Amino acid sequence: MHLSSTSRLASLLMAGLISVAAMPAASQPIKLGIITDRVGAAKPYAEPVLQGAQVAAKELNASGGVLGRPIELLVEDDQGRPDLSATAARKLVDSGVAFILSISWTSATQQAQSVTVETGTPHLAPSNSGDTLTTQIANPNFWQTGPLASSQVSTLLAYARSKSFKRVAIIGDNTGLGQLMTQSFKAGIEAAKIQVVSEEVVPRGANSADAQIQRVRASNPDAIFLTGILAPENTLILRAYRLLGLKAPLLGNFSFSNIQYASVAKGLLDGLVFIDAFDPTKPQVQRFIATYTKAAGTAPDNINAYGYDGVMLVADAIRRAGGTDKLKVRDAMQATKGFVGVLGAQGASYGFANGKRTGFDGDGLVVRIYEGDRQGKVQFTGTR
């Protein structure tokens, strides 16, 4: 078997047979830092995003790396805690990373920005949907490519209008991102002149959602919006919904696109529609599935694609910058336009137009439906 020079370098580095210091600068690895959550509440989402990032790095290295240099991922666990996230970011900067990707909790990602704004380190959140990530801190080094909660609201509302829903209930959880989701959904629903007849919260760690669903049932909604992001609490909601015999359609946010629901909420999902950024018929998705399956030995789900696209976007910016100079990479990332990734509906692309730092196509989301416990066909696309 013949290995490329980049592949040989990567193999020698991993084996410890040569040191980075002994390598010529043009051949030294491009270090990308990833801040993940391996033990906290974001773990069910962060782990598959990390796996997608690792597959992307492996694919890039197999094809010669970026600018002839291998990609090396440095991973830090912040446990979903803001204080630890800032520490992790500082450690990664001190390790010489060219870019940081945050795939942890919203509040943790915000805190990590305090380091990247100070150090000028390019920083991307490839999977987070919080609308405030790019607005609360004036950080020209930070971008976000997860589909915004507001885009999710717009897409689900367009679907709801197509079904002529007039009275709806909202039920979510009390996490920070869950509350942001609820606020975004409620504001969008009310702006669309759809009446919110019930708003319920299932606290993190609850052991039942029966009382909340009973109140939802009493309000007699045309549909129920599910805005929570915690799988255990969402499963409680689904179980109570089935046991209490509700018939109003269920409309779920992006968290229901996580494949884990097929096991944790088995038998409770049929007919639920949910927001996704993954269209199984898209050619890029089909190629990703084949590539990921070959690399990881198992088929991917949509969450893996967030990490994959994130690393590929970063690699593209570094390639266009001609190196890892932070200012040049920042300018290249900001200039990204028309980048077609795995995620997004047919025809959608990533880009940061008009100085914006949120890059997911506003019409790139789709609405899919669960067929039994399987994520099924696309039912609706975009916001119109």
C-alpha positions as CSV (number, residue, x, y, z in Angstrom):
1,M,0.0,0.0,0.0
2,H,1.4,3.4,-1.0
3,L,0.8,6.3,1.4
4,S,0.8,10.0,0.5
5,S,3.5,12.2,2.2
6,T,0.8,13.7,4.3
7,S,-0.5,10.3,5.4
8,R,3.0,9.2,6.2
9,L,3.6,12.3,8.3
10,A,0.3,11.8,10.1
11,S,1.2,8.1,10.8
12,L,4.7,9.0,12.1
13,L,3.3,11.7,14.3
14,M,0.7,9.3,15.8
15,A,3.5,6.7,16.4
16,G,5.7,9.3,18.1
17,L,8.6,8.6,15.7
18,I,9.0,12.3,14.9
19,S,8.2,15.5,16.7
20,V,6.4,18.5,15.4
21,A,9.4,20.6,16.2
22,A,11.6,18.5,13.9
23,M,9.2,19.0,10.9
24,P,9.5,21.8,8.3
25,A,6.9,24.4,9.0
26,A,5.0,23.7,5.7
27,S,4.5,20.1,6.8
28,Q,3.5,20.7,10.4
29,P,-0.1,19.7,11.3
30,I,-2.8,22.2,11.2
31,K,-4.3,22.0,14.7
32,L,-8.0,22.4,15.1
33,G,-9.4,22.6,18.6
34,I,-12.8,21.2,19.5
35,I,-14.6,22.0,22.8
36,T,-17.1,19.3,23.5
37,D,-19.3,18.0,26.4
38,R,-18.6,14.4,27.3
39,V,-20.5,14.2,30.6
40,G,-23.1,17.0,30.8
41,A,-26.5,17.6,29.3
42,A,-25.2,18.4,25.8
43,K,-23.4,15.0,25.6
44,P,-26.1,13.3,23.4
45,Y,-25.7,15.9,20.8
46,A,-22.0,16.8,21.2
47,E,-20.7,13.2,20.8
48,P,-22.1,12.6,17.4
49,V,-21.1,16.0,16.2
50,L,-17.5,15.2,17.4
51,Q,-17.7,11.9,15.5
52,G,-18.6,13.7,12.3
53,A,-15.7,16.1,12.8
54,Q,-13.3,13.2,13.2
55,V,-14.5,11.6,10.0
56,A,-14.1,14.8,8.2
57,A,-10.5,15.2,9.4
58,K,-9.8,11.6,8.4
59,E,-11.2,12.2,5.0
60,L,-9.1,15.4,4.5
61,N,-5.9,13.6,5.6
62,A,-6.5,10.7,3.3
63,S,-6.7,13.1,0.4
64,G,-3.5,15.0,1.3
65,G,-4.6,17.3,4.1
66,V,-5.1,21.0,3.7
67,L,-2.4,22.9,1.8
68,G,-0.4,19.7,2.0
69,R,-0.5,19.7,5.8
70,P,-2.3,17.0,7.9
71,I,-5.3,18.1,10.1
72,E,-4.9,17.3,13.8
73,L,-7.9,17.6,16.2
74,L,-7.2,18.6,19.8
75,V,-10.3,17.8,21.9
76,E,-11.2,19.4,25.2
77,D,-14.2,18.5,27.5
78,D,-15.9,21.4,29.2
79,Q,-18.7,19.3,30.7
80,G,-21.1,21.8,29.4
81,R,-19.9,24.3,32.1
82,P,-19.1,27.9,31.1
83,D,-16.2,28.2,33.5
84,L,-14.5,25.1,32.1
85,S,-15.2,26.1,28.5
86,A,-13.2,29.3,28.9
87,T,-10.4,27.3,30.4
88,A,-10.6,24.8,27.5
89,A,-10.4,27.6,25.0
90,R,-7.4,29.1,26.7
91,K,-5.6,25.7,26.7
92,L,-6.4,25.2,23.0
93,V,-5.1,28.7,22.1
94,D,-1.9,28.0,24.0
95,S,-1.5,24.7,22.1
96,G,-1.4,26.6,18.9
97,V,-4.7,25.8,17.3
98,A,-5.6,27.6,14.1
99,F,-9.3,27.4,14.8
100,I,-11.7,26.4,17.6
101,L,-15.0,24.6,17.1
102,S,-17.5,24.7,20.0
103,I,-20.0,21.9,20.1
104,S,-21.0,22.3,23.8
105,W,-23.8,24.1,25.6
106,T,-24.9,27.6,24.6
107,S,-23.7,29.3,27.8
108,A,-20.4,27.5,27.6
109,T,-19.9,28.5,24.0
110,Q,-20.6,32.1,25.0
111,Q,-17.9,32.0,27.7
112,A,-15.4,30.4,25.3
113,Q,-15.9,33.5,23.1
114,S,-14.4,35.6,25.8
115,V,-11.1,33.9,25.0
116,T,-11.4,33.9,21.2
117,V,-12.4,37.6,21.0
118,E,-9.3,38.5,23.2
119,T,-6.8,36.3,21.2
120,G,-8.3,36.8,17.8
121,T,-8.6,33.0,17.3
122,P,-11.2,32.0,14.7
123,H,-14.1,30.2,16.4
124,L,-17.1,28.3,15.0
125,A,-20.2,26.8,16.5
126,P,-21.3,24.3,13.8
127,S,-24.3,22.8,15.5
128,N,-25.7,25.3,18.1
129,S,-29.0,27.0,17.3
130,G,-29.2,29.7,19.9
131,D,-30.1,33.1,18.3
132,T,-28.0,35.0,20.7
133,L,-24.6,33.5,20.1
134,T,-23.5,36.1,17.6
135,T,-25.3,39.1,19.2
136,Q,-24.4,39.1,22.9
137,I,-20.7,39.4,22.3
138,A,-19.1,41.6,19.5
139,N,-16.7,38.9,18.4
140,P,-15.6,39.3,14.7
141,N,-13.7,35.9,15.1
142,F,-16.9,33.9,15.8
143,W,-19.4,32.3,13.4
144,Q,-22.4,30.0,13.7
145,T,-23.6,27.5,11.2
146,G,-26.2,25.6,13.2
147,P,-29.8,26.4,12.0
148,L,-31.1,29.3,14.2
149,A,-34.1,28.8,16.4
150,S,-35.8,31.6,14.5
151,S,-35.3,29.7,11.2
152,Q,-36.7,26.6,12.8
153,V,-39.7,28.7,14.0
154,S,-40.2,30.2,10.5
155,T,-40.1,26.8,8.8
156,L,-42.4,25.1,11.3
157,L,-44.8,28.1,11.1
158,A,-44.9,27.9,7.4
159,Y,-45.8,24.2,7.7
160,A,-48.4,25.0,10.4
161,R,-50.0,27.7,8.1
162,S,-50.2,25.1,5.3
163,K,-52.2,23.0,7.7
164,S,-54.4,25.9,8.9
165,F,-53.6,25.5,12.6
166,K,-55.2,28.4,14.6
167,R,-54.8,27.4,18.2
168,V,-51.6,25.7,19.4
169,A,-49.9,24.6,22.6
170,I,-46.2,24.9,23.5
171,I,-44.4,22.5,25.8
172,G,-40.7,22.5,26.5
173,D,-38.0,22.2,29.3
174,N,-36.3,24.7,31.6
175,T,-32.7,24.5,30.1
176,G,-31.2,27.7,28.8
177,L,-31.4,26.6,25.2
178,G,-34.9,25.1,25.8
179,Q,-36.1,28.4,27.1
180,L,-34.6,30.3,24.2
181,M,-36.4,27.9,21.9
182,T,-39.7,28.4,23.7
183,Q,-39.3,32.2,23.5
184,S,-38.5,32.1,19.8
185,F,-41.3,29.8,19.0
186,K,-43.8,31.8,21.0
187,A,-42.8,35.1,19.5
188,G,-43.0,33.6,16.0
189,I,-46.4,32.0,16.6
190,E,-47.9,35.1,18.0
191,A,-46.5,37.2,15.2
192,A,-48.2,34.8,12.7
193,K,-51.6,35.5,14.5
194,I,-51.8,32.0,15.8
195,Q,-53.1,31.7,19.3
196,V,-51.1,30.1,22.0
197,V,-53.7,28.4,24.2
198,S,-51.3,26.6,26.6
199,E,-47.6,26.9,27.5
200,E,-46.1,24.2,29.7
201,V,-42.6,23.4,31.1
202,V,-41.3,20.0,32.1
203,P,-38.3,20.6,34.5
204,R,-35.0,18.9,33.9
205,G,-35.0,15.7,36.0
206,A,-38.8,15.3,36.1
207,N,-40.2,11.8,36.3
208,S,-43.5,12.6,34.7
209,A,-45.1,15.0,32.2
210,D,-48.7,13.9,32.9
211,A,-49.8,17.1,34.6
212,Q,-48.5,19.3,31.9
213,I,-50.1,17.2,29.1
214,Q,-53.4,17.1,31.0
215,R,-53.4,20.9,30.9
216,V,-52.5,20.9,27.2
217,R,-55.4,18.5,26.5
218,A,-57.8,20.8,28.4
219,S,-56.8,23.7,26.2
220,N,-57.9,21.7,23.1
221,P,-55.1,22.9,20.7
222,D,-55.0,22.2,16.9
223,A,-51.4,21.3,17.3
224,I,-48.6,21.0,19.9
225,F,-45.2,22.6,19.5
226,L,-42.4,20.7,21.3
227,T,-39.6,23.1,22.1
228,G,-37.5,21.2,24.6
229,I,-34.1,19.8,23.9
230,L,-33.6,17.1,26.5
231,A,-34.3,13.6,25.3
232,P,-35.5,12.2,28.7
233,E,-38.0,15.0,29.3
234,N,-39.2,15.0,25.7
235,T,-39.7,11.2,26.0
236,L,-41.9,11.8,29.1
237,I,-44.0,14.3,27.1
238,L,-44.4,11.8,24.3
239,R,-45.4,9.0,26.7
240,A,-48.0,11.2,28.5
241,Y,-49.3,12.3,25.1
242,R,-49.9,8.7,24.1
243,L,-51.2,7.5,27.4
244,L,-53.7,10.4,27.7
245,G,-55.0,9.8,24.2
246,L,-54.2,13.2,22.6
247,K,-54.8,13.5,18.9
248,A,-53.5,17.0,18.1
249,P,-50.5,16.8,15.7
250,L,-47.0,17.1,17.3
251,L,-44.5,19.5,15.8
252,G,-41.0,19.0,17.1
253,N,-37.9,21.2,17.0
254,F,-34.5,20.2,15.7
255,S,-33.7,18.0,18.8
256,F,-36.1,15.4,17.5
257,S,-33.8,14.9,14.5
258,N,-31.4,13.1,16.9
259,I,-31.4,9.4,16.0
260,Q,-31.3,8.5,19.7
261,Y,-35.1,9.1,19.9
262,A,-35.6,5.9,17.9
263,S,-34.4,3.9,21.0
264,V,-35.2,6.2,24.0
265,A,-38.7,7.0,22.7
266,K,-39.3,3.7,20.9
267,G,-43.0,3.2,20.0
268,L,-43.9,6.8,20.8
269,L,-42.8,8.7,17.7
270,D,-45.1,7.7,14.8
271,G,-46.6,10.7,13.1
272,L,-44.5,13.4,14.8
273,V,-43.1,15.9,12.4
274,F,-39.8,17.6,13.2
275,I,-37.4,20.2,11.9
276,D,-34.3,18.8,10.2
277,A,-31.4,20.0,8.1
278,F,-30.9,16.6,6.5
279,D,-32.6,15.6,3.2
280,P,-31.9,12.0,2.5
281,T,-32.4,12.5,-1.2
282,K,-29.7,15.2,-1.6
283,P,-26.7,13.9,-3.5
284,Q,-24.2,15.3,-0.9
285,V,-26.1,13.4,1.8
286,Q,-25.9,10.2,-0.1
287,R,-22.1,10.7,-0.6
288,F,-21.7,11.6,3.1
289,I,-23.5,8.4,4.2
290,A,-21.2,6.3,2.0
291,T,-18.0,8.1,3.2
292,Y,-19.0,8.1,6.8
293,T,-20.0,4.4,6.8
294,K,-16.7,3.4,5.3
295,A,-14.7,5.5,7.7
296,A,-16.6,4.7,10.9
297,G,-18.0,1.3,10.2
298,T,-21.6,2.5,10.9
299,A,-24.1,4.6,9.1
300,P,-24.3,8.3,10.2
301,D,-27.3,10.3,11.3
302,N,-27.9,14.0,10.7
303,I,-26.2,15.1,13.9
304,N,-22.9,13.6,12.7
305,A,-23.2,15.9,9.6
306,Y,-22.9,19.1,11.7
307,G,-19.4,18.2,12.8
308,Y,-18.5,17.0,9.3
309,D,-19.6,20.2,7.7
310,G,-18.0,22.3,10.4
311,V,-14.5,20.9,9.8
312,M,-15.0,21.1,6.0
313,L,-16.0,24.8,6.3
314,V,-12.9,25.5,8.4
315,A,-10.7,23.6,6.0
316,D,-12.1,25.6,3.1
317,A,-11.4,28.9,4.9
318,I,-7.8,27.9,5.7
319,R,-7.3,26.8,2.1
320,R,-8.6,30.1,0.7
321,A,-6.5,32.0,3.3
322,G,-3.4,30.2,2.0
323,G,-2.3,29.3,5.6
324,T,-3.2,29.6,9.2
325,D,-2.6,33.3,9.8
326,K,-5.5,34.2,12.1
327,L,-6.5,37.4,10.4
328,K,-6.4,35.9,7.0
329,V,-8.4,32.9,8.1
330,R,-10.9,35.2,9.7
331,D,-11.3,37.2,6.6
332,A,-11.6,34.0,4.5
333,M,-14.3,32.6,6.7
334,Q,-16.3,35.8,6.7
335,A,-16.1,35.8,2.9
336,T,-17.6,32.3,2.7
337,K,-20.5,32.1,0.3
338,G,-22.2,29.4,-1.7
339,F,-20.5,26.5,0.2
340,V,-22.7,23.4,-0.3
341,G,-22.4,21.0,2.5
342,V,-24.2,17.9,3.6
343,L,-26.7,19.8,5.6
344,G,-29.5,22.0,4.2
345,A,-32.3,21.4,1.7
346,Q,-31.7,20.8,-2.0
347,G,-30.2,24.0,-3.3
348,A,-29.2,25.4,0.1
349,S,-25.6,26.6,0.9
350,Y,-23.6,28.2,3.7
351,G,-22.5,31.8,3.6
352,F,-21.9,34.9,5.7
353,A,-23.5,37.6,3.6
354,N,-23.5,41.3,4.4
355,G,-21.2,40.9,7.5
356,K,-23.5,38.4,9.2
357,R,-21.8,35.7,11.3
358,T,-24.7,33.2,11.1
359,G,-24.2,31.1,8.0
360,F,-27.0,28.5,7.7
361,D,-29.4,29.2,4.8
362,G,-32.7,30.5,6.2
363,D,-34.6,28.4,3.7
364,G,-32.4,25.4,4.2
365,L,-34.5,23.5,6.8
366,V,-37.0,20.8,6.0
367,V,-39.9,19.2,7.9
368,R,-39.8,15.4,8.1
369,I,-42.1,12.9,9.7
370,Y,-41.5,9.8,11.8
371,E,-42.9,6.7,10.2
372,G,-43.0,4.4,13.2
373,D,-39.6,4.9,14.8
374,R,-37.9,5.7,11.6
375,Q,-37.1,9.2,10.3
376,G,-39.1,9.4,7.1
377,K,-39.8,11.6,4.2
378,V,-39.5,15.3,3.8
379,Q,-43.0,16.9,4.2
380,F,-42.1,20.5,3.7
381,T,-39.2,22.8,2.8
382,G,-38.2,26.3,3.7
383,T,-40.3,29.2,5.0
384,R,-42.8,29.7,2.2
